[in-house]
Amino acid sequence: MTSRKEPELSVEEHISYLKKSSLPTVIVEGKDDIVVYRVIEKIYGPTNISVLPVGGREAVIGIFKRRSEIDNDLFFIADKDMWCLTGVPGDFSDVQICLTHGYSLENDVIIDGNILSYMNENEKEQFEKELSVFLEWYIITLDRHLRSKDKKIQTHPEVILSNIENIEDLIRLEPDEIYPVELKSKILADPMNLVRGKSLFAVLIRQLSYKGRYARHNCLSLMEVVANSRGDRLNRIFGSVRDYFHLGQENTVV
């Protein structure tokens, strides 16, 4: 018997719920991210603060734009997403919202946790080769997305890396396209920050979870570990929550 997936609430439904709540609430995207953000409740106490996943970045932004309709004290955390390349709009330079340092929470976790250090030399070499192949497709697709918004960059790296023999077909330019040299230079200069985090993690996990590896990892377990031993990036996010709500010292996280 398979479990039924609960339907996502709309922005309107979340706003209706928040209007009835009196507990200070941190609005987050949800899904995998909640593994990290639940630690906020753990360290400050669930009776002092609530973390509410709303189903995605668009929902966080949607509620943020309508925050004046809600009397309850709210704070928002969202992925920077494409704004890491295009710049953050002025409306979101606000004390009531914290954006990730890199493209997404996953990027900040990868850097805070120094996830590349989990690899031996052979694994790191293979990771760099596969990332290079994936980025050939990613950079062209990202450029198309930035220009027209109609190209999805959420394609799982496995799809690209399992079709390496057809990579030339996957990265072929359209007749009216010019190769995005400037975008490529920018991405290659800082891929750990600027490449979509979920895609980056997927390429990493290929080297950290293969059959026969002495220790096999997955994305969620690594995110949980890093959330409980935070570095500068997650401490900045958690600290912004603490400062906004004027919370006291953290409880000891065991």
C-alpha positions as CSV (number, residue, x, y, z in Angstrom):
1,M,0.0,0.0,0.0
2,T,1.5,3.4,-1.0
3,S,1.0,6.5,1.1
4,R,-0.9,9.3,-0.5
5,K,1.0,12.6,-1.0
6,E,-0.7,15.5,0.8
7,P,-1.6,18.3,-1.6
8,E,0.3,21.5,-1.2
9,L,-1.6,24.4,0.3
10,S,-2.0,27.6,-1.8
11,V,-0.5,30.9,-0.7
12,E,-4.0,32.0,0.2
13,E,-4.5,29.0,2.4
14,H,-1.2,29.6,4.2
15,I,-2.0,33.2,4.8
16,S,-5.4,32.2,6.2
17,Y,-3.6,29.8,8.6
18,L,-1.0,32.4,9.6
19,K,-3.7,34.9,10.5
20,K,-5.0,32.5,13.1
21,S,-1.6,31.8,14.6
22,S,0.1,33.8,17.4
23,L,3.5,32.0,17.5
24,P,6.4,33.7,15.8
25,T,6.9,31.8,12.6
26,V,9.8,31.3,10.2
27,I,8.5,30.7,6.6
28,V,10.7,28.4,4.6
29,E,10.5,26.6,1.3
30,G,10.1,23.1,2.6
31,K,10.8,19.7,1.0
32,D,14.4,18.8,1.6
33,D,15.2,22.2,3.2
34,I,13.1,21.4,6.3
35,V,15.8,18.9,7.4
36,V,18.0,21.9,8.0
37,Y,15.4,24.5,9.2
38,R,13.8,22.2,11.8
39,V,17.0,22.6,13.8
40,I,15.9,26.2,14.4
41,E,13.0,24.9,16.5
42,K,15.4,22.5,18.1
43,I,17.9,25.1,19.3
44,Y,15.4,27.8,20.3
45,G,12.5,25.6,21.4
46,P,9.2,24.9,19.6
47,T,7.3,26.9,22.2
48,N,9.2,30.0,21.2
49,I,9.3,29.8,17.4
50,S,7.6,27.7,14.7
51,V,9.1,26.8,11.3
52,L,6.5,26.5,8.5
53,P,7.4,24.9,5.1
54,V,5.1,26.3,2.5
55,G,6.0,24.1,-0.5
56,G,8.5,26.1,-2.5
57,R,10.3,29.4,-3.2
58,E,7.4,31.0,-5.1
59,A,5.2,30.4,-2.1
60,V,7.7,32.0,0.3
61,I,8.0,35.0,-2.0
62,G,4.2,35.2,-2.5
63,I,3.6,35.3,1.3
64,F,6.4,37.8,1.8
65,K,4.8,40.2,-0.6
66,R,1.5,40.0,1.3
67,R,3.0,40.0,4.8
68,S,1.3,43.3,5.7
69,E,-2.0,41.3,5.8
70,I,-0.8,39.2,8.7
71,D,-0.5,40.4,12.3
72,N,1.6,37.5,13.4
73,D,5.4,38.1,13.6
74,L,7.0,36.4,10.6
75,F,10.5,35.9,9.2
76,F,11.2,34.5,5.8
77,I,14.1,32.3,4.4
78,A,14.4,31.7,0.7
79,D,17.0,30.4,-1.8
80,K,18.7,33.2,-3.7
81,D,18.2,31.1,-6.9
82,M,18.8,33.1,-10.1
83,W,19.3,36.3,-8.1
84,C,22.8,35.0,-7.4
85,L,23.5,35.8,-11.1
86,T,21.1,38.7,-11.8
87,G,21.2,40.5,-8.5
88,V,18.6,40.7,-5.6
89,P,15.7,43.0,-6.3
90,G,15.6,46.0,-3.9
91,D,12.2,44.9,-2.4
92,F,14.0,41.8,-0.9
93,S,16.8,43.7,0.8
94,D,14.7,43.6,4.0
95,V,15.4,42.7,7.6
96,Q,12.4,40.4,7.5
97,I,13.9,38.0,4.9
98,C,17.1,36.1,4.7
99,L,18.4,34.7,1.4
100,T,21.0,32.0,1.0
101,H,24.5,33.1,0.2
102,G,24.8,30.8,-2.8
103,Y,22.2,29.7,-5.3
104,S,20.3,27.6,-2.7
105,L,20.5,26.1,0.8
106,E,22.2,23.0,-0.7
107,N,25.1,25.2,-1.9
108,D,25.5,26.7,1.5
109,V,25.4,23.2,3.1
110,I,28.0,21.9,0.6
111,I,30.4,24.7,1.5
112,D,29.7,24.8,5.2
113,G,30.1,21.0,5.5
114,N,33.2,20.9,3.2
115,I,31.4,18.0,1.5
116,L,34.2,17.6,-1.1
117,S,36.5,16.5,1.7
118,Y,34.5,13.3,2.0
119,M,36.0,12.1,-1.3
120,N,39.3,10.4,-1.8
121,E,41.5,11.5,-4.7
122,N,40.0,9.1,-7.3
123,E,36.4,10.1,-6.3
124,K,37.3,13.8,-6.5
125,E,38.9,13.4,-9.9
126,Q,35.8,11.6,-11.2
127,F,33.5,14.2,-9.6
128,E,35.4,17.0,-11.4
129,K,35.1,15.1,-14.7
130,E,31.4,14.5,-14.4
131,L,30.8,18.1,-13.2
132,S,32.6,19.4,-16.2
133,V,30.4,17.3,-18.5
134,F,27.2,18.3,-16.7
135,L,28.2,22.0,-16.9
136,E,28.5,21.9,-20.7
137,W,24.8,21.2,-20.8
138,Y,23.9,23.3,-17.7
139,I,25.5,26.6,-18.9
140,I,23.7,26.5,-22.3
141,T,20.4,25.6,-20.7
142,L,20.8,28.2,-18.0
143,D,21.5,30.9,-20.6
144,R,18.3,29.9,-22.4
145,H,16.4,30.1,-19.2
146,L,17.7,33.5,-18.3
147,R,16.8,34.8,-21.8
148,S,13.3,33.3,-22.2
149,K,12.4,31.5,-18.9
150,D,10.9,28.6,-20.9
151,K,13.8,26.2,-20.5
152,K,13.9,24.0,-17.3
153,I,17.3,23.6,-15.6
154,Q,15.9,21.1,-13.1
155,T,16.8,18.1,-15.3
156,H,18.5,15.6,-13.1
157,P,22.3,15.3,-13.8
158,E,21.8,11.5,-14.1
159,V,20.0,12.2,-17.4
160,I,22.9,14.1,-18.8
161,L,25.7,11.9,-17.4
162,S,24.0,8.7,-18.6
163,N,24.0,10.1,-22.1
164,I,27.6,11.3,-22.4
165,E,27.9,9.6,-25.8
166,N,25.2,12.0,-27.0
167,I,26.5,15.1,-25.3
168,E,27.1,16.9,-28.6
169,D,23.4,16.6,-29.4
170,L,22.4,17.8,-25.9
171,I,24.5,20.9,-26.1
172,R,24.1,21.8,-29.8
173,L,23.2,25.5,-30.3
174,E,20.1,26.6,-32.1
175,P,20.7,28.5,-35.4
176,D,20.2,31.9,-33.8
177,E,22.1,31.2,-30.6
178,I,25.5,32.6,-29.6
179,Y,27.5,30.6,-27.0
180,P,27.3,32.3,-23.6
181,V,31.0,32.8,-23.0
182,E,30.6,35.4,-20.3
183,L,28.1,33.3,-18.4
184,K,30.4,30.2,-18.7
185,S,33.4,32.2,-17.2
186,K,31.2,33.4,-14.3
187,I,29.9,29.9,-13.5
188,L,33.2,28.1,-13.8
189,A,34.9,30.7,-11.6
190,D,32.6,29.8,-8.7
191,P,30.5,26.6,-9.4
192,M,30.0,25.7,-5.7
193,N,28.0,29.0,-5.3
194,L,26.4,29.5,-8.7
195,V,25.3,26.1,-9.9
196,R,21.9,25.0,-8.9
197,G,22.4,23.3,-5.5
198,K,20.2,20.2,-6.0
199,S,22.0,19.5,-9.3
200,L,25.4,20.0,-7.7
201,F,24.5,17.7,-4.8
202,A,23.3,15.0,-7.2
203,V,26.7,15.0,-9.0
204,L,28.5,14.9,-5.6
205,I,26.3,12.0,-4.4
206,R,27.3,9.9,-7.4
207,Q,30.8,9.7,-5.8
208,L,29.5,9.3,-2.2
209,S,26.9,6.6,-2.5
210,Y,28.1,4.1,-5.2
211,K,27.7,0.4,-4.5
212,G,30.7,-1.0,-2.6
213,R,31.8,2.3,-1.2
214,Y,32.9,1.9,2.5
215,A,30.6,4.6,3.7
216,R,27.6,5.6,1.6
217,H,25.9,9.0,2.0
218,N,22.7,10.6,0.8
219,C,21.8,14.3,0.5
220,L,19.3,14.5,3.4
221,S,21.7,12.8,5.9
222,L,24.5,15.2,4.9
223,M,22.2,18.2,5.2
224,E,21.2,17.1,8.7
225,V,24.8,16.6,9.8
226,V,25.8,20.0,8.6
227,A,22.8,21.7,10.1
228,N,23.8,20.5,13.5
229,S,27.5,21.5,13.1
230,R,26.9,24.7,11.2
231,G,29.6,26.8,9.6
232,D,29.6,30.5,8.6
233,R,26.8,30.3,6.0
234,L,24.2,28.5,8.1
235,N,25.2,30.4,11.2
236,R,24.4,33.6,9.2
237,I,20.9,32.3,8.4
238,F,20.2,31.0,11.9
239,G,21.6,34.2,13.4
240,S,19.3,36.3,11.3
241,V,16.3,34.4,12.8
242,R,17.7,34.8,16.3
243,D,18.3,38.5,15.9
244,Y,15.0,39.3,14.2
245,F,13.0,37.6,17.0
246,H,15.4,38.8,19.7
247,L,15.9,35.2,20.9
248,G,18.3,34.3,23.6
249,Q,21.2,31.9,23.5
250,E,20.9,28.6,21.7
251,N,20.0,25.5,23.6
252,T,22.7,22.8,23.4
253,V,22.1,20.6,20.3
254,V,22.7,17.0,21.0
